[in-house]
Amino acid sequence: MQSIALALCDWSSLQKTRRSIARTYCSPRFTSLQYDTVNKVAVDELTGFVNELRKLPQDTPVNIKPIVMGACANMFTQYMCSTSFSYDDPEFKKVVRYFDEIFWEINQGYAVDFLPWLSPIYKGHMNKLSHWAGEIRQFILGRIIDDHRATMDPNSPPRDFTDALLMHLEEDPNMNWQHIIFELEDFIGGHSAIGNLVMVTLASVVKHPEVANRIQKEIDATTLGLRGPTPVRQVIDAVHRGHAVGDVEDGVVAYRATRRHHGHRNQRVQNREGGELDIMS
């Protein structure tokens, strides 16, 4: 595993090559083409994100987390793979959910992490994680890698991170498929961390409405009031009007009655319309 997972690998020439590829696309310089692409991808996806928010019912509780996570996932896949997916695509929704489940698991601690001889007790749990990982891999291979391999021009500069990985696979005899697919999965999976950070931020904004007003004022001052409703306002309105932002099982924000979930306590707060909203604390 240490020779495959980039975060755990050594400093051999192979791993230096893998880190170099990743650095170009995942830590782009301010004046680079990749930096411009990141900005364009984010702006374009926000348009689709806001359109999805407008489809939500006006007077009933809504679960906004899948839309937030889908937007983050599309930004990552569009930037790294030049591919995006419909928010209603069932395979895409399933994979985004599996990434989120795995992100939750990574941040938990189990006795088996320190006492490997307990692994037989965790067999069912580990099989579930393997199933999620297998579904993710099949999606990436079938919906991203296959298309890139069919359309990639080895004589032209790489179109994106995926092309760069595939080209190095052909050129570097020390690199194999496991190195490529693990690296791509790791970086695409980063959207889960961003999506959950956004959800925590939204929870804080709902808890402190004066912050939302300050955000809106800063946006209005910057745009001189020439823009319509901003994505920030659209999201906050969607959260408030439904008195809810997600399901308890989504792990970050909940709208059900105060209850224990994975050791976290829900804290009741007032929304701007006087209703109560449960925030995971």
C-alpha positions in Angstrom: 0.0 0.0 0.0 2.8 2.4 0.8 4.2 2.1 -2.8 0.7 2.9 -4.2 -0.9 5.5 -1.9 0.8 8.9 -2.7 0.3 10.2 0.9 2.2 7.2 2.3 4.9 6.6 -0.4 8.7 6.8 -0.1 11.1 9.1 -1.9 12.1 6.8 -4.8 12.4 8.2 -8.3 9.0 6.7 -9.2 7.2 8.5 -6.3 9.0 11.7 -7.1 7.6 11.5 -10.6 4.1 10.9 -9.3 4.3 13.8 -6.9 5.7 16.0 -9.7 2.6 15.2 -11.9 0.3 15.9 -9.1 2.0 19.2 -8.1 1.5 20.6 -11.6 -2.3 20.1 -11.5 -3.1 20.1 -7.8 -0.9 23.1 -6.7 -1.1 25.3 -9.8 1.0 28.5 -9.9 -1.0 31.7 -9.9 -0.1 32.6 -13.5 -0.4 29.1 -14.9 -3.0 27.7 -17.4 -4.1 25.2 -14.7 -4.9 28.1 -12.3 -7.1 29.7 -15.0 -8.8 26.4 -15.6 -9.6 26.0 -12.0 -11.3 29.4 -11.9 -13.3 28.7 -15.1 -14.4 25.3 -13.9 -15.6 26.7 -10.5 -17.6 29.6 -12.2 -19.2 27.3 -14.7 -20.2 24.7 -12.2 -21.7 27.3 -9.9 -24.2 28.1 -12.6 -25.4 24.5 -12.7 -25.4 24.4 -8.9 -27.7 27.4 -8.6 -30.0 26.0 -11.3 -30.3 22.8 -9.2 -31.2 24.9 -6.1 -33.9 26.6 -8.1 -35.5 23.2 -8.7 -36.0 22.5 -5.0 -39.5 22.7 -3.5 -40.2 26.0 -1.8 -42.3 25.0 1.2 -41.0 21.6 2.2 -37.8 20.4 4.0 -34.9 19.8 1.6 -31.7 17.8 1.7 -29.1 20.1 0.2 -26.0 18.1 1.0 -26.2 15.8 -2.1 -26.3 18.9 -4.4 -23.4 20.5 -2.6 -21.4 17.3 -2.8 -22.3 16.8 -6.5 -21.2 20.3 -7.3 -17.8 19.8 -5.6 -17.4 16.4 -7.3 -18.1 17.9 -10.7 -15.6 20.7 -10.2 -12.9 18.0 -9.4 -13.8 15.8 -12.3 -14.1 18.7 -14.8 -10.7 20.0 -13.8 -8.9 16.8 -13.5 -10.7 14.7 -16.1 -12.5 17.2 -18.4 -15.7 15.4 -17.5 -18.8 16.4 -15.5 -22.0 14.6 -14.8 -25.7 15.3 -14.4 -26.8 15.9 -10.8 -29.5 13.3 -11.6 -27.1 10.7 -12.9 -27.8 7.7 -10.5 -24.3 6.2 -10.9 -22.7 9.6 -10.2 -24.9 10.2 -7.2 -24.0 6.7 -5.8 -20.3 7.2 -6.3 -20.4 10.7 -4.6 -22.2 9.1 -1.7 -19.6 6.3 -1.5 -16.8 8.8 -1.5 -18.5 10.6 1.4 -18.9 7.4 3.3 -15.3 6.6 2.9 -14.3 10.1 3.9 -16.3 9.6 7.1 -14.6 6.2 7.7 -11.1 7.6 7.2 -11.8 10.1 10.1 -13.0 7.4 12.5 -10.8 5.3 14.8 -11.3 1.6 15.3 -9.6 -0.9 17.6 -8.5 -2.9 14.5 -6.4 0.0 13.4 -4.1 -0.8 16.4 -4.9 -4.4 17.0 -4.9 -6.1 13.6 -5.6 -9.5 15.1 -9.2 -8.2 15.6 -9.7 -8.1 11.8 -11.9 -11.2 11.7 -14.5 -9.3 13.8 -14.4 -6.4 11.3 -14.7 -8.6 8.2 -18.2 -7.4 7.3 -17.3 -3.8 7.8 -14.1 -4.2 5.7 -16.1 -6.0 2.9 -18.5 -3.0 2.8 -15.6 -0.6 2.4 -14.1 -2.8 -0.3 -17.5 -2.8 -2.1 -17.6 1.0 -2.0 -14.1 1.3 -3.3 -14.8 -1.2 -6.1 -17.9 0.7 -7.2 -15.9 3.9 -7.3 -13.1 2.3 -9.4 -15.6 0.8 -11.9 -17.2 4.2 -12.3 -13.8 6.0 -12.9 -12.6 3.3 -15.3 -15.9 3.1 -17.3 -17.0 6.8 -17.3 -13.6 8.6 -17.3 -10.5 6.5 -18.1 -11.9 4.6 -21.1 -12.9 7.8 -22.9 -9.6 9.4 -22.3 -7.7 6.4 -23.6 -9.8 6.4 -26.7 -9.3 10.1 -27.5 -5.9 10.9 -26.1 -3.2 12.1 -28.5 0.2 11.1 -27.2 1.8 13.7 -29.5 -0.1 16.6 -28.0 0.2 18.2 -24.5 -2.0 16.6 -21.9 -5.5 18.0 -21.7 -5.8 17.5 -18.0 -4.5 15.5 -15.0 -5.9 12.2 -16.3 -4.1 12.6 -19.7 -0.8 13.4 -17.9 -1.1 10.2 -15.8 -1.9 8.1 -18.8 1.0 9.5 -20.8 3.4 8.8 -18.0 2.1 5.3 -17.8 3.1 4.8 -21.4 6.5 6.4 -21.0 7.6 5.3 -17.5 8.3 1.5 -17.3 8.3 1.8 -13.5 4.7 3.0 -13.4 1.8 0.6 -13.5 -2.0 0.8 -13.6 -2.3 0.7 -9.8 -0.2 3.8 -9.4 -2.4 5.7 -11.9 -5.8 4.7 -10.7 -4.9 5.1 -7.0 -3.6 8.6 -7.6 -6.6 9.6 -9.7 -9.0 8.2 -7.1 -7.2 9.9 -4.2 -7.4 13.3 -5.8 -11.0 13.1 -7.1 -11.9 11.9 -3.6 -10.7 15.2 -2.3 -14.0 16.7 -3.2 -15.5 15.0 -0.1 -13.3 17.0 2.2 -14.3 20.3 0.4 -18.0 19.4 0.3 -18.1 18.6 4.0 -16.2 21.8 4.8 -18.8 23.7 2.8 -21.6 22.0 4.8 -19.9 22.9 8.1 -19.6 26.5 6.9 -23.3 26.6 5.9 -24.2 25.3 9.3 -22.2 28.1 10.9 -23.8 30.7 8.6 -27.3 29.5 9.5 -26.4 29.6 13.2 -25.1 33.2 12.8 -27.4 35.0 10.3 -25.4 38.2 10.8 -22.5 36.5 9.0 -24.7 35.8 6.0 -25.7 39.5 5.9 -22.0 40.5 6.0 -21.1 38.1 3.2 -23.9 39.5 1.1 -22.8 43.1 1.8 -19.2 42.3 0.8 -20.5 40.7 -2.5 -22.7 43.7 -3.2 -19.9 46.1 -2.5 -17.6 44.2 -4.9 -20.1 43.8 -7.7 -21.7 47.2 -7.1 -25.0 45.5 -6.9 -25.0 44.7 -10.6 -25.4 41.0 -10.1 -28.6 39.0 -9.4 -28.9 36.7 -6.4 -25.6 35.2 -5.6 -24.9 31.5 -5.0 -24.3 32.3 -1.4 -27.8 33.8 -1.0 -29.3 31.0 -3.0 -27.8 28.3 -0.8 -28.8 30.1 2.5 -32.3 30.6 1.2 -32.6 27.0 0.4 -31.4 26.1 3.9 -33.7 28.5 5.6 -36.9 27.9 3.7 -36.8 24.2 4.3 -35.7 24.5 8.0 -33.3 21.7 7.0 -30.0 21.1 5.3 -29.7 17.4 5.4 -30.2 14.0 6.8 -28.7 12.9 10.1 -26.9 10.1 8.2 -25.1 12.7 6.1 -23.0 13.3 9.2 -22.5 17.1 9.2 -25.8 18.8 9.4 -29.2 17.4 10.6 -32.8 18.5 10.6 -34.3 15.8 12.9 -34.9 16.1 16.6 -31.9 16.3 18.9 -30.3 12.8 18.9 -27.0 11.1 19.2 -25.2 10.1 15.9 -21.7 8.6 15.8 -20.9 10.3 19.1 -21.9 13.8 17.9 -24.6 15.8 19.6 -27.1 17.9 17.7 -27.5 21.5 18.9 -30.8 23.3 18.3 -30.5 26.8 16.9 -33.0 29.3 15.6 -33.2 30.1 12.0 -34.2 33.6 10.7 -37.9 32.6 10.4 -38.1 31.4 14.0 -38.0 27.7 13.2 -35.5 25.4 14.8 -32.6 23.8 13.0 -30.4 21.0 14.3 -26.6 21.5 13.8 -24.2 18.7 14.5 -21.8 19.7 17.3 
